[in-house]
Amino acid sequence: MTTAATWSEVEGALRHQPPGAVLEVARDVMPSPTSVGMRRSVGLPVGQSVDWRKALSDGRSLHVREYGDAYRCHLDDVDPSVSVVDHLRQDAPVAWVVAGSLLGAAVGVALGRSLGGALWGAAAGGAVAGVALLMPPVADPAPVQISAGPKM
């Protein structure tokens, strides 16, 4: 178990690790996540009691999973507040495919009004979501410069 005095040190340590690296720190040596502006969040259930997240200036996020005596921390490539779609595609691909399958099943039921329609829709939605994982992330448009007009 690694100890750290601040959340900034945790973030800094993770920035020097390969993508997907998880850093575990004892809860009793860390300040509360809320003390640095983290917000409660949602994550895939893997035994944690709470998920915390802090958006970073580069669009990524520090994602902290709280367990009984430890925090397990990693960096997400895209904070959900920046783009939920890109966050799911890049940081939670399983959830992305499941969401696509559920959406496809709903469309299949609406169009086919049968279990078969739901199954075909789920398969199609999952396939489309899977293919979308291979696509590059959507880039933000360039900011538009707005100048003040003449005063009246």
PAGURO-77691 format. One line per 5 residues: number of its first residue (from 1); their letters; for each residue x, y, z of C-alpha. Coordinates in nm, 2 decimals. Layout:
<pts>
NUM) A) X,Y,Z  ...
</pts>
This chain:
<pts>
1) MTTAA) 0.00,0.00,0.00  0.13,0.34,-0.10  0.08,0.64,0.12  0.03,1.00,0.00  -0.03,1.32,0.19
6) TWSEV) -0.24,1.50,-0.06  -0.47,1.43,-0.35  -0.24,1.64,-0.57  0.04,1.38,-0.50  -0.19,1.10,-0.60
11) EGALR) -0.28,1.27,-0.92  0.09,1.35,-0.99  0.19,0.99,-0.92  -0.08,0.86,-1.16  0.03,1.10,-1.44
16) HQPPG) 0.37,0.92,-1.44  0.21,0.57,-1.47  0.09,0.39,-1.78  -0.29,0.43,-1.87  -0.51,0.22,-1.65
21) AVLEV) -0.27,0.22,-1.35  -0.44,0.21,-1.01  -0.29,0.36,-0.70  -0.42,0.24,-0.37  -0.38,0.47,-0.07
26) ARDVM) -0.49,0.42,0.29  -0.80,0.62,0.38  -0.66,0.72,0.72  -0.37,0.91,0.56  -0.57,1.11,0.31
31) PSPTS) -0.80,1.41,0.35  -1.17,1.37,0.26  -1.22,1.37,-0.12  -1.47,1.66,-0.07  -1.20,1.87,0.08
36) VGMRR) -1.05,1.91,-0.27  -1.37,1.95,-0.45  -1.44,1.60,-0.56  -1.80,1.51,-0.62  -1.98,1.18,-0.57
41) SVGLP) -2.00,1.00,-0.90  -2.12,0.67,-1.05  -1.89,0.39,-1.15  -1.91,0.03,-1.25  -1.98,-0.17,-0.93
46) VGQSV) -1.66,-0.35,-0.83  -1.71,-0.36,-0.45  -1.66,0.01,-0.37  -1.89,0.19,-0.13  -1.87,0.53,-0.31
51) DWRKA) -1.72,0.67,-0.63  -1.56,1.02,-0.62  -1.45,1.22,-0.92  -1.26,1.54,-0.98  -1.24,1.70,-1.33
56) LSDGR) -0.89,1.81,-1.42  -0.79,2.11,-1.63  -0.69,1.89,-1.93  -1.04,1.73,-1.95  -0.94,1.41,-1.78
61) SLHVR) -1.06,1.32,-1.43  -0.92,1.17,-1.11  -1.16,0.88,-1.03  -1.15,0.75,-0.67  -1.32,0.44,-0.55
66) EYGDA) -1.37,0.43,-0.18  -1.34,0.10,0.00  -1.35,0.02,0.38  -0.99,0.12,0.46  -0.85,0.23,0.13
71) YRCHL) -0.90,0.45,-0.18  -0.82,0.30,-0.52  -0.75,0.58,-0.77  -0.70,0.61,-1.14  -0.71,0.87,-1.41
76) DDVDP) -0.99,0.86,-1.67  -0.91,0.99,-2.02  -1.24,1.19,-2.04  -1.43,1.33,-1.75  -1.81,1.27,-1.78
81) SVSVV) -1.87,1.65,-1.75  -1.67,1.70,-2.07  -1.84,1.42,-2.27  -2.04,1.13,-2.13  -2.03,0.96,-2.47
86) DHLRQ) -1.65,0.98,-2.50  -1.61,0.89,-2.13  -1.81,0.57,-2.18  -1.63,0.48,-2.50  -1.28,0.54,-2.37
91) DAPVA) -1.30,0.47,-1.99  -1.60,0.23,-1.96  -1.63,0.04,-2.29  -1.82,-0.25,-2.13  -2.09,0.00,-2.01
96) WVVAG) -2.09,0.16,-2.36  -2.16,-0.17,-2.53  -2.43,-0.26,-2.27  -2.59,0.08,-2.32  -2.59,0.03,-2.70
101) SLLGA) -2.74,-0.32,-2.66  -3.02,-0.19,-2.43  -3.10,0.10,-2.66  -3.10,-0.15,-2.95  -3.34,-0.38,-2.76
106) AVGVA) -3.57,-0.09,-2.69  -3.58,0.00,-3.05  -3.63,-0.36,-3.15  -3.93,-0.39,-2.91  -4.08,-0.07,-3.04
111) LGRSL) -4.04,-0.17,-3.40  -4.10,-0.55,-3.38  -4.32,-0.57,-3.07  -4.17,-0.91,-2.99  -3.89,-1.08,-2.80
116) GGALW) -3.72,-1.16,-3.13  -3.73,-0.79,-3.22  -3.57,-0.71,-2.89  -3.30,-0.97,-2.93  -3.22,-0.85,-3.29
121) GAAAG) -3.22,-0.49,-3.17  -2.99,-0.58,-2.88  -2.75,-0.75,-3.11  -2.75,-0.47,-3.36  -2.71,-0.20,-3.08
126) GAVAG) -2.42,-0.40,-2.92  -2.25,-0.44,-3.26  -2.29,-0.07,-3.34  -2.15,0.03,-3.00  -1.86,-0.22,-3.05
131) VALLM) -1.77,-0.06,-3.39  -1.80,0.28,-3.23  -1.53,0.19,-2.99  -1.29,0.17,-3.28  -1.37,0.52,-3.40
136) PPVAD) -1.15,0.82,-3.28  -1.30,1.04,-3.01  -1.51,1.33,-3.12  -1.30,1.65,-3.11  -1.43,1.97,-2.96
141) PAPVQ) -1.48,2.24,-3.21  -1.24,2.52,-3.21  -1.34,2.81,-2.98  -1.50,3.10,-3.16  -1.35,3.44,-3.09
146) ISAGP) -1.62,3.70,-3.01  -1.53,4.06,-3.02  -1.73,4.34,-2.87  -1.92,4.55,-3.13  -1.93,4.92,-3.13
151) KM) -2.09,5.08,-2.83  -2.42,5.25,-2.89
</pts>
